[in-house]
Amino acid sequence: MTTKELLYVEDALGHATYFQTKCKETAGQIQDMELKNCVEQMAQKHQQIFQSFYGLLG
């Protein structure tokens, strides 16, 4: 992998982590269970995205 590609993956990992954290924080503040479940699913999706990008490094 080139340096530029590694920087892209590093950036993508950071974004996925940030969005996952924000989704979890937001889900903790939501009262509506349907909306809360949706946001929790978004957090899980960002975890999957993180794992996919992390897998590129292995």
N, CA, C and O atoms as a CHARMM CRD file, in Angstrom:
* protein
*
  232
    1    1 MET  N      0.84800  -1.17300   0.00000 PROA 1      0.00000
    2    1 MET  CA     0.00000   0.00000   0.00000 PROA 1      0.00000
    3    1 MET  C      0.89600   1.23800   0.00000 PROA 1      0.00000
    4    1 MET  O      1.92200   1.27700   0.67900 PROA 1      0.00000
    5    2 THR  N      0.49700   2.23500  -0.76300 PROA 2      0.00000
    6    2 THR  CA     1.28400   3.46400  -0.81500 PROA 2      0.00000
    7    2 THR  C      1.04500   4.30000   0.43400 PROA 2      0.00000
    8    2 THR  O      0.10000   4.05600   1.18500 PROA 2      0.00000
    9    3 THR  N      1.89600   5.27500   0.64600 PROA 3      0.00000
   10    3 THR  CA     1.74700   6.18200   1.78000 PROA 3      0.00000
   11    3 THR  C      0.40700   6.91300   1.71200 PROA 3      0.00000
   12    3 THR  O     -0.27300   7.08400   2.72300 PROA 3      0.00000
   13    4 LYS  N      0.04600   7.33300   0.52100 PROA 4      0.00000
   14    4 LYS  CA    -1.22400   8.05000   0.34100 PROA 4      0.00000
   15    4 LYS  C     -2.41000   7.14800   0.69000 PROA 4      0.00000
   16    4 LYS  O     -3.35900   7.59000   1.33700 PROA 4      0.00000
   17    5 GLU  N     -2.35300   5.89800   0.26700 PROA 5      0.00000
   18    5 GLU  CA    -3.42800   4.95400   0.58200 PROA 5      0.00000
   19    5 GLU  C     -3.50500   4.68600   2.08000 PROA 5      0.00000
   20    5 GLU  O     -4.59700   4.59600   2.64000 PROA 5      0.00000
   21    6 LEU  N     -2.36100   4.55800   2.72500 PROA 6      0.00000
   22    6 LEU  CA    -2.34900   4.35700   4.17400 PROA 6      0.00000
   23    6 LEU  C     -2.93700   5.55100   4.91100 PROA 6      0.00000
   24    6 LEU  O     -3.64900   5.38800   5.90200 PROA 6      0.00000
   25    7 LEU  N     -2.63900   6.74600   4.42700 PROA 7      0.00000
   26    7 LEU  CA    -3.21300   7.94500   5.04000 PROA 7      0.00000
   27    7 LEU  C     -4.72900   7.97100   4.87000 PROA 7      0.00000
   28    7 LEU  O     -5.45400   8.39100   5.77200 PROA 7      0.00000
   29    8 TYR  N     -5.20700   7.51800   3.70200 PROA 8      0.00000
   30    8 TYR  CA    -6.64600   7.44900   3.46800 PROA 8      0.00000
   31    8 TYR  C     -7.30500   6.47100   4.44000 PROA 8      0.00000
   32    8 TYR  O     -8.34200   6.77600   5.02800 PROA 8      0.00000
   33    9 VAL  N     -6.70200   5.30400   4.60300 PROA 9      0.00000
   34    9 VAL  CA    -7.25900   4.30400   5.52000 PROA 9      0.00000
   35    9 VAL  C     -7.24400   4.83100   6.95000 PROA 9      0.00000
   36    9 VAL  O     -8.20700   4.64700   7.69400 PROA 9      0.00000
   37   10 GLU  N     -6.15300   5.48500   7.33400 PROA 10     0.00000
   38   10 GLU  CA    -6.07500   6.07600   8.68000 PROA 10     0.00000
   39   10 GLU  C     -7.18000   7.10000   8.89000 PROA 10     0.00000
   40   10 GLU  O     -7.81400   7.13300   9.94500 PROA 10     0.00000
   41   11 ASP  N     -7.40600   7.92700   7.89300 PROA 11     0.00000
   42   11 ASP  CA    -8.48000   8.92600   7.95000 PROA 11     0.00000
   43   11 ASP  C     -9.83900   8.24800   8.07000 PROA 11     0.00000
   44   11 ASP  O    -10.67600   8.66400   8.87000 PROA 11     0.00000
   45   12 ALA  N    -10.05700   7.21000   7.27900 PROA 12     0.00000
   46   12 ALA  CA   -11.33200   6.49100   7.29700 PROA 12     0.00000
   47   12 ALA  C    -11.56300   5.83700   8.65800 PROA 12     0.00000
   48   12 ALA  O    -12.68800   5.83200   9.15700 PROA 12     0.00000
   49   13 LEU  N    -10.51200   5.28900   9.26000 PROA 13     0.00000
   50   13 LEU  CA   -10.63300   4.69700  10.59300 PROA 13     0.00000
   51   13 LEU  C    -11.05200   5.74900  11.61300 PROA 13     0.00000
   52   13 LEU  O    -11.90900   5.49700  12.46100 PROA 13     0.00000
   53   14 GLY  N    -10.44800   6.92000  11.52400 PROA 14     0.00000
   54   14 GLY  CA   -10.79400   8.01100  12.43200 PROA 14     0.00000
   55   14 GLY  C    -12.23600   8.45500  12.27700 PROA 14     0.00000
   56   14 GLY  O    -12.92900   8.70000  13.26400 PROA 14     0.00000
   57   15 HSD  N    -12.68400   8.55700  11.03400 PROA 15     0.00000
   58   15 HSD  CA   -14.07100   8.97000  10.79000 PROA 15     0.00000
   59   15 HSD  C    -15.05800   7.92400  11.30100 PROA 15     0.00000
   60   15 HSD  O    -16.06200   8.26600  11.92700 PROA 15     0.00000
   61   16 ALA  N    -14.77600   6.66500  11.03600 PROA 16     0.00000
   62   16 ALA  CA   -15.67100   5.59700  11.49200 PROA 16     0.00000
   63   16 ALA  C    -15.75200   5.57100  13.01800 PROA 16     0.00000
   64   16 ALA  O    -16.82700   5.38000  13.58500 PROA 16     0.00000
   65   17 THR  N    -14.61600   5.76200  13.67200 PROA 17     0.00000
   66   17 THR  CA   -14.59300   5.80100  15.14200 PROA 17     0.00000
   67   17 THR  C    -15.39800   6.98500  15.66000 PROA 17     0.00000
   68   17 THR  O    -16.18500   6.84800  16.59700 PROA 17     0.00000
   69   18 TYR  N    -15.20100   8.14000  15.05000 PROA 18     0.00000
   70   18 TYR  CA   -15.92200   9.34700  15.46100 PROA 18     0.00000
   71   18 TYR  C    -17.43500   9.15600  15.32100 PROA 18     0.00000
   72   18 TYR  O    -18.19100   9.44200  16.25000 PROA 18     0.00000
   73   19 PHE  N    -17.86700   8.67300  14.16200 PROA 19     0.00000
   74   19 PHE  CA   -19.30300   8.50600  13.93900 PROA 19     0.00000
   75   19 PHE  C    -19.89700   7.44600  14.86200 PROA 19     0.00000
   76   19 PHE  O    -21.02600   7.59500  15.33000 PROA 19     0.00000
   77   20 GLN  N    -19.15100   6.38600  15.12500 PROA 20     0.00000
   78   20 GLN  CA   -19.64200   5.36700  16.04200 PROA 20     0.00000
   79   20 GLN  C    -19.82200   5.95800  17.43900 PROA 20     0.00000
   80   20 GLN  O    -20.84000   5.72100  18.09000 PROA 20     0.00000
   81   21 THR  N    -18.84300   6.72100  17.89500 PROA 21     0.00000
   82   21 THR  CA   -18.91400   7.35100  19.21500 PROA 21     0.00000
   83   21 THR  C    -20.11100   8.29700  19.30100 PROA 21     0.00000
   84   21 THR  O    -20.85800   8.27800  20.28000 PROA 21     0.00000
   85   22 LYS  N    -20.28500   9.11800  18.27700 PROA 22     0.00000
   86   22 LYS  CA   -21.39500  10.07800  18.28200 PROA 22     0.00000
   87   22 LYS  C    -22.74700   9.36300  18.25300 PROA 22     0.00000
   88   22 LYS  O    -23.68900   9.79500  18.91700 PROA 22     0.00000
   89   23 CYS  N    -22.84700   8.29100  17.50100 PROA 23     0.00000
   90   23 CYS  CA   -24.10200   7.53100  17.45700 PROA 23     0.00000
   91   23 CYS  C    -24.41700   6.93600  18.82200 PROA 23     0.00000
   92   23 CYS  O    -25.56300   6.97600  19.27000 PROA 23     0.00000
   93   24 LYS  N    -23.40300   6.38600  19.48400 PROA 24     0.00000
   94   24 LYS  CA   -23.62700   5.81000  20.81400 PROA 24     0.00000
   95   24 LYS  C    -24.03900   6.88500  21.81500 PROA 24     0.00000
   96   24 LYS  O    -24.94200   6.66800  22.62200 PROA 24     0.00000
   97   25 GLU  N    -23.38200   8.03700  21.76400 PROA 25     0.00000
   98   25 GLU  CA   -23.73000   9.13400  22.66700 PROA 25     0.00000
   99   25 GLU  C    -25.16800   9.58400  22.41800 PROA 25     0.00000
  100   25 GLU  O    -25.93500   9.79400  23.35700 PROA 25     0.00000
  101   26 THR  N    -25.51700   9.72600  21.16100 PROA 26     0.00000
  102   26 THR  CA   -26.85800  10.18500  20.79600 PROA 26     0.00000
  103   26 THR  C    -27.91000   9.16400  21.19700 PROA 26     0.00000
  104   26 THR  O    -28.95900   9.52900  21.72800 PROA 26     0.00000
  105   27 ALA  N    -27.64000   7.89200  20.94900 PROA 27     0.00000
  106   27 ALA  CA   -28.59600   6.83800  21.30400 PROA 27     0.00000
  107   27 ALA  C    -28.87800   6.85200  22.80400 PROA 27     0.00000
  108   27 ALA  O    -29.99700   6.56800  23.23000 PROA 27     0.00000
  109   28 GLY  N    -27.87400   7.17700  23.59400 PROA 28     0.00000
  110   28 GLY  CA   -28.04700   7.23600  25.03700 PROA 28     0.00000
  111   28 GLY  C    -28.96500   8.36100  25.49800 PROA 28     0.00000
  112   28 GLY  O    -29.44100   8.35200  26.63300 PROA 28     0.00000
  113   29 GLN  N    -29.21300   9.32300  24.62700 PROA 29     0.00000
  114   29 GLN  CA   -30.04000  10.47300  24.98200 PROA 29     0.00000
  115   29 GLN  C    -31.45800  10.40700  24.39700 PROA 29     0.00000
  116   29 GLN  O    -32.30500  11.24200  24.71600 PROA 29     0.00000
  117   30 ILE  N    -31.70400   9.42100  23.54700 PROA 30     0.00000
  118   30 ILE  CA   -32.99100   9.33200  22.84900 PROA 30     0.00000
  119   30 ILE  C    -33.98200   8.51600  23.67300 PROA 30     0.00000
  120   30 ILE  O    -33.65000   7.44300  24.17600 PROA 30     0.00000
  121   31 GLN  N    -35.19100   9.03100  23.80300 PROA 31     0.00000
  122   31 GLN  CA   -36.25700   8.36600  24.54100 PROA 31     0.00000
  123   31 GLN  C    -37.08300   7.44500  23.65300 PROA 31     0.00000
  124   31 GLN  O    -37.51300   6.37700  24.09000 PROA 31     0.00000
  125   32 ASP  N    -37.30300   7.85100  22.42300 PROA 32     0.00000
  126   32 ASP  CA   -38.11200   7.07100  21.49000 PROA 32     0.00000
  127   32 ASP  C    -37.35000   5.79500  21.11700 PROA 32     0.00000
  128   32 ASP  O    -36.26900   5.86500  20.53200 PROA 32     0.00000
  129   33 MET  N    -37.90500   4.64700  21.45100 PROA 33     0.00000
  130   33 MET  CA   -37.20200   3.37300  21.27400 PROA 33     0.00000
  131   33 MET  C    -36.94300   3.03600  19.81000 PROA 33     0.00000
  132   33 MET  O    -35.89600   2.47300  19.48700 PROA 33     0.00000
  133   34 GLU  N    -37.85800   3.36200  18.93400 PROA 34     0.00000
  134   34 GLU  CA   -37.66800   3.07100  17.50900 PROA 34     0.00000
  135   34 GLU  C    -36.49600   3.88200  16.95100 PROA 34     0.00000
  136   34 GLU  O    -35.64600   3.35400  16.23400 PROA 34     0.00000
  137   35 LEU  N    -36.46700   5.15600  17.29000 PROA 35     0.00000
  138   35 LEU  CA   -35.37500   6.02100  16.84400 PROA 35     0.00000
  139   35 LEU  C    -34.05500   5.60800  17.49800 PROA 35     0.00000
  140   35 LEU  O    -33.00700   5.60300  16.85300 PROA 35     0.00000
  141   36 LYS  N    -34.12000   5.26500  18.77500 PROA 36     0.00000
  142   36 LYS  CA   -32.92800   4.82600  19.50500 PROA 36     0.00000
  143   36 LYS  C    -32.33900   3.57600  18.84700 PROA 36     0.00000
  144   36 LYS  O    -31.12400   3.49300  18.66300 PROA 36     0.00000
  145   37 ASN  N    -33.18000   2.60900  18.49300 PROA 37     0.00000
  146   37 ASN  CA   -32.72200   1.39600  17.82500 PROA 37     0.00000
  147   37 ASN  C    -32.06200   1.70800  16.48300 PROA 37     0.00000
  148   37 ASN  O    -31.05300   1.10500  16.11900 PROA 37     0.00000
  149   38 CYS  N    -32.64100   2.64600  15.76300 PROA 38     0.00000
  150   38 CYS  CA   -32.08900   3.04700  14.47100 PROA 38     0.00000
  151   38 CYS  C    -30.68100   3.63000  14.64800 PROA 38     0.00000
  152   38 CYS  O    -29.76600   3.28400  13.90100 PROA 38     0.00000
  153   39 VAL  N    -30.51400   4.49800  15.62000 PROA 39     0.00000
  154   39 VAL  CA   -29.20900   5.12100  15.86500 PROA 39     0.00000
  155   39 VAL  C    -28.20300   4.08400  16.36600 PROA 39     0.00000
  156   39 VAL  O    -27.02600   4.14500  16.01200 PROA 39     0.00000
  157   40 GLU  N    -28.65600   3.13700  17.18300 PROA 40     0.00000
  158   40 GLU  CA   -27.76400   2.06700  17.63800 PROA 40     0.00000
  159   40 GLU  C    -27.31500   1.20100  16.46600 PROA 40     0.00000
  160   40 GLU  O    -26.17100   0.74500  16.43800 PROA 40     0.00000
  161   41 GLN  N    -28.20100   0.97000  15.50100 PROA 41     0.00000
  162   41 GLN  CA   -27.83300   0.21400  14.31300 PROA 41     0.00000
  163   41 GLN  C    -26.79500   0.97500  13.48800 PROA 41     0.00000
  164   41 GLN  O    -25.89300   0.37900  12.90100 PROA 41     0.00000
  165   42 MET  N    -26.93700   2.29200  13.45500 PROA 42     0.00000
  166   42 MET  CA   -25.94600   3.11500  12.76100 PROA 42     0.00000
  167   42 MET  C    -24.58300   2.98800  13.43800 PROA 42     0.00000
  168   42 MET  O    -23.55900   2.93200  12.75600 PROA 42     0.00000
  169   43 ALA  N    -24.55900   2.94400  14.76200 PROA 43     0.00000
  170   43 ALA  CA   -23.30100   2.77200  15.49900 PROA 43     0.00000
  171   43 ALA  C    -22.67400   1.42800  15.15100 PROA 43     0.00000
  172   43 ALA  O    -21.46100   1.33900  14.96000 PROA 43     0.00000
  173   44 GLN  N    -23.49200   0.38700  15.06700 PROA 44     0.00000
  174   44 GLN  CA   -22.98100  -0.93700  14.70500 PROA 44     0.00000
  175   44 GLN  C    -22.43100  -0.93700  13.27900 PROA 44     0.00000
  176   44 GLN  O    -21.40500  -1.55900  13.00100 PROA 44     0.00000
  177   45 LYS  N    -23.11500  -0.24100  12.38900 PROA 45     0.00000
  178   45 LYS  CA   -22.65900  -0.16500  11.00000 PROA 45     0.00000
  179   45 LYS  C    -21.30200   0.52400  10.92600 PROA 45     0.00000
  180   45 LYS  O    -20.43300   0.09800  10.16400 PROA 45     0.00000
  181   46 HSD  N    -21.11100   1.57300  11.70100 PROA 46     0.00000
  182   46 HSD  CA   -19.81900   2.26600  11.70200 PROA 46     0.00000
  183   46 HSD  C    -18.72700   1.38600  12.31000 PROA 46     0.00000
  184   46 HSD  O    -17.56300   1.49400  11.92400 PROA 46     0.00000
  185   47 GLN  N    -19.08900   0.51700  13.25600 PROA 47     0.00000
  186   47 GLN  CA   -18.12500  -0.44600  13.79000 PROA 47     0.00000
  187   47 GLN  C    -17.71100  -1.43200  12.70300 PROA 47     0.00000
  188   47 GLN  O    -16.53600  -1.78000  12.59200 PROA 47     0.00000
  189   48 GLN  N    -18.67400  -1.87900  11.90400 PROA 48     0.00000
  190   48 GLN  CA   -18.37700  -2.79000  10.79900 PROA 48     0.00000
  191   48 GLN  C    -17.48000  -2.11700   9.76100 PROA 48     0.00000
  192   48 GLN  O    -16.55700  -2.73500   9.22800 PROA 48     0.00000
  193   49 ILE  N    -17.76200  -0.85000   9.48400 PROA 49     0.00000
  194   49 ILE  CA   -16.94100  -0.08800   8.53900 PROA 49     0.00000
  195   49 ILE  C    -15.51800   0.02200   9.07100 PROA 49     0.00000
  196   49 ILE  O    -14.55700  -0.15100   8.32200 PROA 49     0.00000
  197   50 PHE  N    -15.38100   0.31000  10.36900 PROA 50     0.00000
  198   50 PHE  CA   -14.06200   0.39300  10.98500 PROA 50     0.00000
  199   50 PHE  C    -13.31800  -0.92900  10.80100 PROA 50     0.00000
  200   50 PHE  O    -12.15500  -0.94600  10.39800 PROA 50     0.00000
  201   51 GLN  N    -13.99400  -2.02200  11.09700 PROA 51     0.00000
  202   51 GLN  CA   -13.35800  -3.33500  10.98500 PROA 51     0.00000
  203   51 GLN  C    -12.95000  -3.64300   9.55000 PROA 51     0.00000
  204   51 GLN  O    -11.91000  -4.26000   9.31700 PROA 51     0.00000
  205   52 SER  N    -13.75700  -3.22000   8.59700 PROA 52     0.00000
  206   52 SER  CA   -13.41800  -3.43800   7.18800 PROA 52     0.00000
  207   52 SER  C    -12.15100  -2.68600   6.81000 PROA 52     0.00000
  208   52 SER  O    -11.25200  -3.24700   6.18500 PROA 52     0.00000
  209   53 PHE  N    -12.08200  -1.42400   7.18800 PROA 53     0.00000
  210   53 PHE  CA   -10.88400  -0.64100   6.88700 PROA 53     0.00000
  211   53 PHE  C     -9.67200  -1.17900   7.64500 PROA 53     0.00000
  212   53 PHE  O     -8.57100  -1.23800   7.09700 PROA 53     0.00000
  213   54 TYR  N     -9.86900  -1.56900   8.89100 PROA 54     0.00000
  214   54 TYR  CA    -8.77100  -2.09900   9.70300 PROA 54     0.00000
  215   54 TYR  C     -8.23200  -3.39300   9.07800 PROA 54     0.00000
  216   54 TYR  O     -7.03400  -3.67100   9.12000 PROA 54     0.00000
  217   55 GLY  N     -9.14100  -4.16300   8.50400 PROA 55     0.00000
  218   55 GLY  CA    -8.74500  -5.39500   7.83800 PROA 55     0.00000
  219   55 GLY  C     -7.81500  -5.16600   6.65800 PROA 55     0.00000
  220   55 GLY  O     -7.03300  -6.04600   6.29800 PROA 55     0.00000
  221   56 LEU  N     -7.89900  -3.99100   6.05700 PROA 56     0.00000
  222   56 LEU  CA    -7.01000  -3.68000   4.93700 PROA 56     0.00000
  223   56 LEU  C     -5.55800  -3.56900   5.38300 PROA 56     0.00000
  224   56 LEU  O     -4.64100  -3.71300   4.57400 PROA 56     0.00000
  225   57 LEU  N     -5.35400  -3.31500   6.65500 PROA 57     0.00000
  226   57 LEU  CA    -3.99700  -3.13400   7.16700 PROA 57     0.00000
  227   57 LEU  C     -3.30700  -4.45200   7.48700 PROA 57     0.00000
  228   57 LEU  O     -2.08100  -4.51100   7.57500 PROA 57     0.00000
  229   58 GLY  N     -4.10200  -5.51700   7.66200 PROA 58     0.00000
  230   58 GLY  CA    -3.55700  -6.80900   8.08400 PROA 58     0.00000
  231   58 GLY  C     -3.01800  -7.60100   6.99400 PROA 58     0.00000
  232   58 GLY  O     -2.53000  -8.70800   7.21900 PROA 58     0.00000
